[in-house]
Amino acid sequence: MELLALLSKNEKMILEVKAALKKYTVYPLKTLDELEDLNSNIPLNLVLMDTDCLGLTELREFLDRFDDGMAVIITRDNIRCDVLNLPNSVISSISAGATGDSFLMSVEKALEKQKLRRRLKLLKQSGRSIPPSYDQGFGVQKPDRSADVSEPLTTGRVIHEKIIVNFARMLTASFDMRKLLDTFMDSVMEIARVSRMSVLLRNKQGFYVKTHYGLDPYIADNMRISRDSALVSWLAKTGRIIHKPANFVDSSDVDVSSDMEALQCTVSFPMIYKGKLIGIFNIDSKVTEEPFHKEELEMIYVLCNYLAAAVKDIDVYHQMWYQKEFTKNILLSMNSGMIAIDRDEAITFFNKQASEILAIDAENMIGKNTRALPYPLGDILLRTMVAGTSYSRYEVEMATGELTLGINSYRLQDEHNIPTGAGIIFSDISDSKKLAEQNNRTAKLEAVNNLVAKIAHEVRNPLTSIQTYIQLLSDKLTDDDLHNFYLSTVRDSINKLTGLIDKLVSFSSSENYNMKHYDVNVFINESFEFLLRNLPVSHRLSKILSDTHLTINIDKRQMLKAIYYIILNIIDMTPEGTLIRIGTYGTKPEEPFLEISIEFTQTGTAVKDKKALLKPLLDIEHLGTELNIPISHKIIEAHEGSLDLRSFDKLHSFIIKLPLVERRDAQVSSEEGWVRGQ
C-alpha cells in the first residue's frame, strides 16, 4: 500500500492526478508547512510536487530535507527541470501535460525505484544485531516479566477473561456494526493502552479502514490496501499475529514493513472467518512505550476472532434484512393482491391488497387451508401447484357476480424442480370492465348522435321548402275553410318537426359557445321578455331580481335556450294557470357561484323525481317533450354549471348553478311581475 502526497494549488491538477492515481492513496496539500507536518507524522512513499507552488531555488532548499528518492517534480511545458541538478531526494520529473496513463506509468516507475532503494537500505540495516526482546522473523515479542512483579499474572488473566466474556455477550445481543466496533476498541483499550489502532474490512476493491483511533481522518477515509499486498498475503497465508519486522531477510519483509508504516502500526492481527481473511486489526505501541506481553496479544487475537465472526453475522443479517425490507416494500407498494400456498395447501402469504380486494382479514387467512379462499382462487392455486397449469391475464368472475379479477399464477419449485407451492397475483378489473362497457356505450351514443345530426340536416331542407309552399297556398286560399284547416294542420306538424329537429341538433352537436360577461339581472329581464313572446298563454310567469350586482360568464343565446326548454318541460307537467317564477336569490359572500331558480307549484299529478327527469337519451320515450331537460343539462354543463331539482311539499324548483365572476353590492330593488292571469 502506497501513500502519496501531492503539493499543488491547482484544483484541476489535483482532480486529474487523483483520477490517474486512483489505485493509490493521494493526500492533496497546498503549502510546504502542511507537507512538513504530514511527513513528520505519517510515513510517505512518494511526494509529488507542482513547480508552480514555489521557485526552483526555494524548491531545492526544501527538497534537501527529504530522504533520497522521495520526491517527483511536476513541471510545466515551458520550464526545463534537470533532475541531475536537483537534490538526491528527487527521483524523477513528470510533465504537467502528461495523460492519465503516461502519468500513472511515470509514478509507478518512480515508486519502483523508490521501493528498490528502500529495500537495499533496510537490508543493509538488517545486518545489525536483533533486539533480544524479539524472536526471529515475525515472532511475538517476549514479555518482560520484571515489569509485572507488582501485579500477579493470574489477576491480569481474570480481568482479560472478563473483558472477553462481556464482549461475547454483546455479540449475541446486538446487530449494530458501529456499536460492535466501538465495544471492540474499548475492550482492546482495557487490555492495552495503545496510541493508535484501526480495523480494516475487506470489500471488492481490497481492504479499507472501517473504524480507527488516532489516524489522520483523510488518510483513514482514502486508504486502500490491495488483496495482493505483502501484509495481506502474509496474514492470509499464516493466520498469525505479525510484528513490524525488526530485521529483513528478503524483499517481502521490506514490503510488510512499508505497509505497516503506512498503517502507523507495530502489530497486526488477522480477522479470520471460515479460513478466509476478512479483516485486519492494527495497533501501534503502548502509550507508556512498554512492550506487549504475550498474554495481551493472545487476548486481542481471541477478540479479533470473535469480531470476525460477528462482522460476518451482521453482514448476513443486514443482507437478509435489506432483502426482506426490499421484498416487503415491493409487495406493499403493489396495486395487486398476492396469495401464496405451500405444498401442504396452507396459505403462507396474503398481502394487504388481497385483503382489500377480497374484503377478507389477512391475519385470519395465514395458515388456513386453500379451501378457505373464495371460489375459484383455491382451485387455481391447486391446479398451478399440482398440474403446473399457468394462468396469464386470466379473467375470473367471483361468485357474487360483482367482482371480476384478472389473475396471473406461478408455480414455486426447489432446486430439484420439485413443487413447493404456488402463488397468484390478481387485481380488481371490475371498474376497468365497466369503463370499457361505458366507453363502448359512449362510442355507440356518439355514432347515434352523428346519425341524428345527419338525419336532422337531411329532413330540415325539404321541410323548409314544404313550409314555404304551404305559406303561399295559405295566402291564396284564405276563403276556403276546409283548405285552411288542412293548411293549419300541416303548418302545426311542420312546426313540431322543426322544433324537434332543433332539439336533436342541440343535443347531438357540439356548439361553439360565445361567452361574455352579463349582469344576472339584465339576463333575467331579457329572458323574461323572450319567454313572454314564445310561451303559450296557458301559464302565468313572474320574475324576481337580485339586490346585488352579480356577473356571470355565459353564452346568452344558449343559456336562454336552456331556460326555455326547462319551462317547456314545466308547462308539459303542470295544468293551466300554474305560476312559474324565474329569478335569482342571495348567496353567501364566500360562495363562488350563484343560483338561478325556476319555481312552480304542482297541485295535481306528482312531479317526477330527479332521476326520471335527468335520465339518459337512450331511455327517453317521447323525443318531443323528454329531450327538453337533457338539452338544458348539456348546455349548463358546458358553462361549468349544474342543474338540480329541489322539492318541498308542493313547491318545486329547477336550480341552475353557475360560476360567479364578480359580486358587487348595490341598491337594486326587487321586481316581481304578474304578467298573465291577474
C-alpha positions in Angstrom: 0.0 0.0 0.0 1.5 3.3 -1.1 0.7 6.7 0.4 1.4 9.7 -1.9 1.4 13.4 -1.0 0.5 15.9 -3.7 1.7 19.5 -3.3 -0.3 21.8 -5.6 -2.5 24.8 -5.6 -4.2 23.9 -8.9 -7.6 22.3 -8.2 -7.9 21.0 -11.7 -4.5 19.3 -11.5 -5.4 17.8 -8.1 -8.5 16.2 -9.6 -6.6 14.9 -12.7 -3.8 13.4 -10.6 -6.3 11.7 -8.2 -8.2 10.3 -11.2 -5.0 9.0 -12.8 -3.7 7.5 -9.5 -7.0 6.2 -8.1 -5.3 2.9 -7.2 -3.2 4.8 -4.6 -4.0 7.0 -1.6 -3.2 10.6 -2.7 -3.2 13.3 0.0 -3.6 16.8 -1.5 -1.7 19.6 0.2 -1.3 23.3 -0.7 1.5 24.6 1.4 5.0 23.5 2.4 4.1 23.7 6.1 1.3 21.2 5.5 3.7 18.9 3.8 6.3 19.1 6.5 3.7 18.5 9.2 2.3 15.4 7.3 5.8 14.0 6.6 6.7 14.3 10.3 3.7 12.3 11.4 2.9 9.8 8.6 5.5 7.8 6.6 5.1 8.8 2.9 6.1 6.7 0.0 6.3 9.5 -2.5 5.9 13.2 -2.7 4.5 14.8 -6.0 5.4 18.5 -6.1 4.0 21.0 -8.6 6.7 23.6 -9.5 4.0 26.3 -9.6 3.9 26.2 -5.8 7.4 27.7 -5.4 10.5 28.6 -7.3 13.3 26.2 -8.2 15.7 27.9 -5.7 13.3 27.6 -2.8 12.4 24.1 -4.0 16.0 22.9 -3.8 16.3 24.1 -0.3 13.1 22.3 0.8 13.9 19.1 -1.0 17.2 18.8 0.9 15.1 17.8 4.0 13.7 14.6 2.3 15.3 11.2 2.1 16.8 10.0 -1.2 14.3 9.2 -3.9 11.3 10.5 -2.1 10.1 13.3 -4.5 8.8 13.6 -8.1 8.7 17.0 -9.7 5.7 18.0 -11.9 7.0 20.6 -14.4 5.3 22.8 -16.9 6.0 22.6 -20.6 7.8 25.9 -20.6 10.1 25.0 -17.7 13.1 22.8 -18.1 13.9 20.9 -15.0 17.2 19.0 -14.9 16.9 16.2 -12.4 20.6 15.8 -12.2 21.0 19.4 -10.8 18.4 18.8 -8.1 18.9 17.1 -4.7 19.1 13.3 -4.4 15.6 13.4 -2.9 14.2 13.9 -6.4 13.8 10.6 -8.2 12.2 11.9 -11.5 10.2 14.6 -13.1 6.8 14.4 -14.9 5.3 16.8 -17.4 2.1 18.5 -16.2 0.5 17.9 -19.6 1.0 14.1 -19.4 -2.1 12.0 -19.9 -3.6 9.8 -17.3 -1.9 6.5 -18.4 1.5 8.1 -19.0 1.3 9.9 -15.7 0.4 6.6 -13.9 3.3 4.8 -15.6 5.8 7.6 -14.6 4.6 7.4 -10.9 4.7 3.6 -10.9 8.3 3.7 -12.3 9.3 6.2 -9.6 7.7 4.1 -6.9 9.6 1.0 -8.1 12.9 3.0 -7.9 12.0 4.3 -4.5 11.0 0.9 -3.3 14.2 -0.7 -4.6 16.3 2.0 -2.8 14.3 1.5 0.4 14.8 -2.3 0.3 18.5 -2.0 -0.2 18.8 0.4 2.7 16.7 -1.7 5.0 18.5 -4.9 4.0 21.8 -3.2 4.8 20.5 -2.2 8.2 19.3 -5.8 8.9 23.0 -6.8 9.4 22.8 -5.2 12.9 22.0 -7.3 16.0 18.4 -8.3 16.6 17.0 -6.8 19.8 16.7 -9.6 22.5 13.0 -8.8 23.0 12.0 -10.2 19.6 12.0 -13.7 18.2 13.4 -14.4 14.8 11.3 -13.3 11.8 7.8 -12.1 12.7 7.6 -13.8 16.1 5.7 -12.4 19.1 7.5 -10.1 21.4 8.6 -11.7 24.6 7.1 -10.1 27.8 9.3 -8.5 30.3 8.5 -10.4 33.5 10.4 -8.0 35.7 7.8 -5.3 34.8 4.9 -7.4 36.1 6.2 -8.1 39.6 3.7 -5.7 41.2 0.7 -7.4 39.6 0.4 -11.2 39.6 -0.3 -12.7 36.2 -3.4 -14.5 37.4 -5.0 -11.2 38.2 -4.5 -9.9 34.6 -5.8 -13.2 33.2 -9.1 -12.8 35.3 -9.5 -9.2 34.1 -8.9 -10.2 30.4 -11.3 -13.1 30.7 -14.0 -10.8 32.0 -13.4 -8.5 29.0 -13.8 -11.4 26.6 -17.0 -12.6 28.3 -18.5 -9.1 28.3 -17.6 -8.7 24.6 -19.0 -12.1 23.7 -22.3 -11.2 25.4 -22.5 -8.0 23.4 -22.0 -10.0 20.2 -25.1 -12.1 20.9 -27.3 -9.1 21.8 -26.7 -6.6 19.0 -26.5 -6.4 15.2 -25.3 -2.8 15.3 -21.9 -2.7 13.5 -21.0 0.7 14.9 -21.7 -0.4 18.5 -19.8 -3.6 17.9 -16.7 -1.9 16.7 -16.8 0.7 19.5 -17.2 -2.0 22.1 -14.3 -4.0 20.5 -11.9 -1.0 20.5 -12.9 -0.2 24.1 -12.1 -3.8 25.1 -8.7 -3.6 23.4 -8.0 -0.3 25.3 -8.8 -2.1 28.6 -6.3 -4.8 27.7 -3.5 -2.4 26.4 -3.5 1.4 26.2 -2.3 2.0 22.7 -1.7 5.2 20.8 -3.3 4.2 17.5 -5.5 1.4 16.2 -7.6 0.6 13.2 -9.9 -2.0 11.8 -9.8 -2.8 8.1 -12.5 -4.8 6.4 -12.5 -6.4 3.0 -14.6 -5.4 0.0 -14.3 -6.0 -3.7 -11.5 -3.4 -4.2 -9.4 -4.6 -1.2 -9.2 -3.6 2.4 -10.5 -0.3 3.7 -10.5 1.4 7.1 -13.9 0.8 8.8 -13.0 2.5 12.1 -9.9 3.9 13.7 -8.4 5.7 16.6 -5.5 8.1 16.3 -5.2 8.1 12.5 -5.4 11.1 10.2 -9.1 11.2 9.1 -8.2 11.9 5.4 -5.8 9.0 5.3 -8.3 6.7 7.0 -11.1 7.6 4.6 -9.0 7.2 1.5 -6.6 4.4 2.4 -7.0 1.2 0.4 -4.8 -1.9 0.7 -4.9 -4.3 -2.2 -5.6 -8.0 -1.7 -2.2 -9.0 -3.0 -0.2 -6.6 -0.8 2.6 -8.1 1.3 0.9 -7.6 4.6 -2.4 -9.1 3.4 -0.7 -12.0 1.8 1.3 -12.9 4.9 -1.8 -12.7 7.2 -4.0 -14.7 4.9 -1.3 -17.4 4.5 -0.3 -17.8 8.1 -3.3 -16.5 10.1 -0.9 -15.4 12.9 -0.1 -12.2 14.6 2.6 -10.2 12.9 5.0 -7.6 14.4 6.6 -5.0 12.3 9.9 -6.7 11.1 13.0 -5.8 13.1 15.3 -7.3 10.6 15.0 -8.0 6.9 15.7 -11.4 5.3 14.2 -10.6 1.8 12.2 -8.0 -0.1 8.9 -9.3 1.3 10.0 -8.2 4.8 10.6 -4.7 3.5 7.1 -4.6 1.8 5.4 -5.7 5.0 7.3 -3.1 7.0 6.2 -0.4 4.4 2.6 -1.4 4.7 2.6 -1.3 8.5 4.3 2.1 8.4 1.5 3.4 6.2 -1.0 2.0 8.7 1.0 3.5 11.6 1.1 0.3 13.5 3.6 -2.1 15.1 1.4 -5.2 15.4 -1.3 -6.5 13.0 -3.9 -9.2 13.8 -5.7 -11.3 11.2 -9.5 -11.4 11.3 -10.3 -14.9 10.0 -13.7 -16.3 9.3 -14.1 -19.9 7.9 -10.4 -19.9 6.8 -10.6 -16.6 4.9 -9.1 -13.2 5.9 -12.0 -10.8 6.1 -10.3 -8.0 8.0 -7.1 -6.8 9.7 -6.8 -5.2 13.2 -3.8 -2.9 13.7 -2.3 -1.4 16.9 0.6 0.9 17.5 2.9 0.9 20.5 1.6 1.4 24.0 1.3 5.0 25.3 3.8 4.0 28.0 6.2 2.6 25.4 6.3 -0.7 27.3 6.5 -3.9 25.3 3.3 -6.0 24.7 3.0 -9.2 26.8 2.3 -12.4 25.2 -0.9 -12.8 27.2 -2.2 -9.4 26.0 -1.6 -10.2 22.4 -3.4 -13.6 22.8 -6.4 -11.9 24.3 -6.6 -9.4 21.5 -6.2 -12.2 19.0 -9.2 -14.0 20.6 -11.2 -10.8 20.4 -10.3 -10.5 16.7 -11.7 -14.0 16.1 -14.9 -13.1 17.9 -15.1 -9.8 15.9 -14.6 -11.6 12.5 -17.5 -13.9 13.2 -19.7 -11.1 14.4 -18.9 -8.9 11.4 -19.9 -11.7 9.0 -23.1 -12.4 11.1 -24.0 -8.7 11.0 -23.3 -8.6 7.2 -25.6 -11.6 6.7 -28.2 -10.2 9.0 -28.2 -6.9 7.2 -28.3 -8.6 3.8 -31.3 -10.6 4.9 -32.9 -7.6 6.5 -32.4 -5.4 3.4 -33.7 -8.3 1.2 -36.7 -8.7 3.4 -37.5 -5.0 3.5 -37.0 -4.7 -0.2 -39.4 -7.6 -0.9 -41.8 -6.2 1.7 -41.8 -2.7 0.2 -42.4 -4.2 -3.3 -45.3 -6.3 -2.0 -46.7 -3.3 0.0 -46.4 -0.9 -3.0 -48.1 -3.4 -5.4 -51.5 -2.4 -6.5 -52.3 -6.1 -7.0 -53.3 -8.7 -4.4 -51.0 -11.7 -3.8 -51.7 -15.1 -2.2 -49.2 -18.0 -1.9 -49.6 -21.6 -0.6 -47.1 -24.3 0.4 -47.0 -28.0 -0.6 -49.4 -28.8 2.3 -52.0 -26.5 0.7 -51.8 -24.0 3.6 -51.9 -20.3 2.9 -48.4 -18.7 3.6 -48.8 -15.2 2.2 -51.8 -12.9 2.0 -50.9 -9.3 1.4 -52.9 -6.1 2.2 -54.1 -5.5 -1.3 -55.6 -9.0 -1.4 -57.4 -8.3 1.8 -58.8 -5.1 0.5 -59.9 -6.6 -2.9 -61.5 -9.7 -1.4 -62.7 -7.9 1.8 -61.1 -10.6 4.0 -58.9 -10.2 7.0 -55.4 -11.1 6.0 -54.2 -12.2 9.5 -57.0 -14.7 9.8 -56.1 -16.3 6.5 -52.5 -17.2 7.2 -52.1 -20.9 8.0 -55.6 -21.8 6.8 -56.3 -24.4 4.1 -56.7 -23.3 0.5 -60.4 -24.2 0.7 -60.9 -21.1 2.9 -60.3 -18.9 -0.2 -63.3 -17.7 -2.3 -64.0 -19.8 -5.3 -62.3 -20.3 -7.7 -59.0 -18.9 -6.3 -58.2 -22.1 -4.3 -58.8 -24.3 -7.4 -56.5 -22.1 -9.5 -53.7 -22.3 -6.8 -54.0 -26.1 -6.6 -54.0 -26.6 -10.4 -51.0 -24.4 -10.7 -49.1 -26.3 -7.9 -50.1 -29.9 -8.8 -50.5 -29.8 -12.5 -48.2 -26.9 -13.4 -51.1 -25.0 -15.1 -50.0 -21.4 -15.6 -52.7 -18.7 -15.8 -51.8 -15.5 -17.6 -54.1 -12.5 -17.7 -57.0 -14.8 -16.9 -60.3 -13.2 -16.1 -62.4 -14.7 -13.3 -65.8 -13.5 -12.1 -66.3 -14.2 -8.4 -69.4 -16.0 -7.1 -71.1 -12.7 -6.0 -71.0 -11.5 -9.6 -70.0 -8.0 -8.5 -66.2 -8.6 -8.6 -64.1 -9.5 -11.7 -60.4 -10.4 -11.2 -57.5 -10.5 -13.6 -55.2 -13.4 -12.5 -51.6 -14.5 -13.1 -50.4 -17.7 -11.4 -47.0 -19.2 -10.9 -45.5 -22.4 -9.5 -42.9 -22.4 -6.7 -40.1 -25.0 -7.0 -37.0 -26.0 -5.1 -33.5 -26.5 -6.6 -34.6 -30.0 -7.8 -37.7 -28.6 -9.6 -40.0 -30.3 -7.1 -43.2 -28.2 -6.5 -43.1 -26.5 -3.1 -46.2 -24.3 -3.5 -47.9 -21.8 -5.8 -48.8 -18.2 -5.9 -51.3 -15.9 -7.7 -51.2 -12.2 -8.4 -54.5 -10.6 -9.1 -56.2 -7.2 -9.5 -59.7 -5.9 -9.4 -60.7 -5.2 -13.1 -64.4 -4.7 -12.3 -64.1 -0.9 -12.8 -62.0 -1.4 -16.0 -64.7 -3.7 -17.4 -67.4 -1.2 -16.5 -65.3 1.6 -18.0 -64.8 -0.4 -21.2 -68.5 -1.0 -21.4 -69.2 2.7 -20.8 -66.7 3.6 -23.5 -68.5 1.2 -25.8 -71.8 2.8 -25.0 -70.3 6.3 -25.4 -69.0 5.3 -28.8 -72.3 3.9 -29.8 -74.1 7.0 -28.5 -71.7 9.2 -30.4 -72.5 7.3 -33.5 -76.2 7.8 -32.8 -75.6 11.5 -32.3 -73.8 11.8 -35.6 -76.6 9.9 -37.3 -79.3 12.0 -35.7 -77.4 15.2 -36.8 -77.3 13.9 -40.4 -81.0 13.0 -40.3 -81.9 16.3 -38.9 -79.9 18.1 -41.6 -81.5 16.0 -44.4 -85.0 16.5 -43.1 -84.7 20.2 -42.4 -84.2 21.1 -46.1 -87.4 19.6 -47.5 -89.4 20.8 -44.5 -88.3 24.4 -45.3 -89.5 24.0 -48.9 -92.8 22.5 -47.7 -93.3 25.2 -45.2 -92.7 27.9 -47.8 -95.2 26.4 -50.3 -97.8 25.9 -47.6 -97.5 29.6 -46.7 -98.0 30.5 -50.3 -101.1 28.3 -50.6 -102.4 29.7 -47.4 -102.2 33.2 -48.8 -104.2 32.2 -51.9 -106.9 30.1 -50.2 -107.9 32.3 -47.3 -111.7 31.9 -48.0 -111.8 28.2 -48.1 -112.4 26.8 -44.5 -111.5 23.2 -45.4 -108.3 24.2 -47.1 -107.5 26.5 -44.2 -108.0 23.6 -41.8 -105.7 21.3 -43.8 -103.1 24.0 -44.1 -103.2 24.8 -40.4 -102.8 21.2 -39.5 -99.8 20.8 -41.9 -98.3 24.0 -40.6 -98.5 22.8 -37.0 -97.0 19.5 -37.9 -94.2 21.2 -39.7 -93.5 23.5 -36.7 -93.4 20.4 -34.4 -90.9 18.7 -36.7 -88.9 21.9 -36.9 -88.8 22.2 -33.1 -87.8 18.5 -32.8 -85.0 18.9 -35.3 -83.7 21.9 -33.4 -83.7 19.8 -30.2 -81.9 16.9 -31.9 -79.3 19.3 -33.3 -78.8 20.9 -30.0 -78.4 17.6 -28.2 -76.2 15.8 -30.7 -73.9 18.5 -32.0 -71.0 20.3 -30.3 -71.8 24.1 -30.1 -69.1 26.8 -30.2 -70.1 28.9 -27.2 -69.6 32.7 -27.4 -69.0 33.5 -23.8 -69.4 37.1 -22.5 -69.9 38.7 -19.1 -73.5 39.7 -18.2 -75.2 41.1 -15.2 -77.6 38.5 -14.0 -80.5 41.0 -13.6 -80.0 42.1 -17.2 -80.0 38.5 -18.3 -83.2 37.7 -16.3 -85.0 40.7 -17.8 -84.1 39.7 -21.4 -85.0 36.1 -20.7 -88.4 37.1 -19.3 -89.2 39.2 -22.4 -88.3 36.3 -24.6 -90.4 33.8 -22.6 -93.5 36.1 -22.8 -93.2 36.2 -26.6 -92.7 32.5 -27.2 -94.5 30.6 -24.4 -98.3 29.7 -24.5 -100.7 31.9 -22.6 -101.9 29.0 -20.5 -99.4 29.6 -17.7 -98.5 32.6 -15.6 -95.0 34.0 -15.4 -93.2 36.2 -12.9 -89.6 37.3 -12.2 -87.5 38.1 -9.2 -84.3 40.2 -9.5 -81.3 40.3 -7.2 -80.5 43.2 -5.0 -76.8 42.7 -5.7 -74.8 43.1 -8.9 -73.8 39.5 -9.8 -71.8 39.0 -13.0 -71.8 35.7 -14.9 -69.9 34.5 -18.0 -72.3 32.9 -20.4 -73.4 32.4 -24.0 -76.7 34.3 -23.7 -78.4 32.6 -26.6 -77.5 29.1 -25.4 -78.4 29.8 -21.7 -81.7 31.4 -22.8 -82.4 28.2 -24.8 -81.7 26.1 -21.6 -84.2 28.1 -19.6 -86.7 28.0 -22.3 -86.6 24.2 -22.5 -86.9 23.8 -18.7 -90.0 26.0 -18.7 -91.4 24.0 -21.7 -91.0 20.9 -19.6 -92.7 22.5 -16.6 -95.7 23.5 -18.8 -95.9 19.9 -20.1 -96.1 18.6 -16.5 -98.5 21.2 -15.0 -102.1 22.2 -15.5 -103.2 25.6 -17.0 -103.0 28.5 -14.7 -99.8 27.3 -12.9 -97.5 30.1 -11.8 -93.8 29.8 -12.9 -91.4 32.2 -11.3 -87.8 32.8 -12.6 -85.2 34.8 -10.7 -82.1 34.8 -8.5 -81.7 34.6 -4.8 -79.0 35.9 -2.5 -76.0 33.7 -2.0 -73.3 33.8 0.7 -70.4 36.2 0.1 -67.9 33.4 0.3 -69.6 31.2 -2.3 -68.1 31.4 -5.8 -71.3 30.7 -7.6 -74.9 31.9 -8.0 -78.2 30.2 -8.5 -81.0 30.9 -11.0 -84.2 29.4 -9.7 -87.2 28.4 -11.8 -90.0 27.6 -9.4 -93.5 26.2 -9.9 -96.3 24.7 -7.7 -97.8 21.4 -8.6 -101.2 20.7 -7.2 -102.2 17.8 -9.4 -100.2 14.8 -10.5 -97.0 14.4 -8.6 -93.8 15.7 -10.3 -91.4 13.0 -11.5 -88.2 12.6 -9.4 -84.9 14.0 -10.4 -83.5 10.7 -11.7 -86.5 10.3 -14.0 -86.2 13.9 -15.3 -82.4 13.7 -15.9 -82.4 10.2 -17.5 -80.1 9.5 -20.4 -81.1 9.8 -24.1 -81.5 6.1 -24.7 -84.2 5.8 -22.0 -86.3 8.6 -23.5 -89.6 7.5 -24.9 -91.1 10.8 -26.3 -88.5 12.9 -28.0 -90.8 15.9 -28.4 -91.1 16.6 -24.6 -88.4 14.5 -22.9 -85.5 16.0 -24.8 -86.1 19.3 -23.0 -84.2 18.7 -19.7 -81.3 16.7 -21.3 -80.6 19.6 -23.7 -80.8 22.1 -20.9 -78.5 19.9 -18.8 -76.0 19.7 -21.6 -75.9 23.5 -22.1 -75.5 24.2 -18.4 -72.6 21.7 -18.0 -70.9 23.4 -21.0 -70.9 26.6 -18.8 -69.3 24.6 -16.0 -72.5 24.7 -14.1 -75.0 22.1 -12.8 -78.8 21.5 -12.9 -80.7 20.2 -9.9 -84.3 19.6 -8.9 -85.4 20.5 -5.4 -88.9 19.8 -3.9 -90.6 20.9 -0.7 -94.1 19.8 -0.3 -95.9 21.0 -3.5 -93.2 23.7 -4.3 -90.6 22.5 -6.9 -87.6 24.3 -8.2 -85.1 23.7 -11.0 -81.8 25.2 -9.8 -79.2 26.4 -12.3 -75.9 26.8 -10.5 -73.3 28.9 -12.5 -69.8 30.2 -11.6 -69.8 33.7 -10.3 -67.4 36.2 -12.0 -68.0 39.3 -9.8 -70.1 40.2 -6.8 -70.8 43.9 -6.0 -73.3 45.3 -3.6 -75.8 47.9 -4.9 -79.2 49.3 -4.1 -81.3 47.5 -6.6 -85.0 47.0 -5.8 -86.5 43.6 -6.4 -89.1 43.5 -9.1 -91.9 40.9 -9.3 -94.2 40.9 -12.4 -97.5 39.1 -12.7 -98.0 39.1 -16.4 -100.8 36.7 -17.0 -103.9 35.7 -15.1 -104.0 38.7 -12.8 
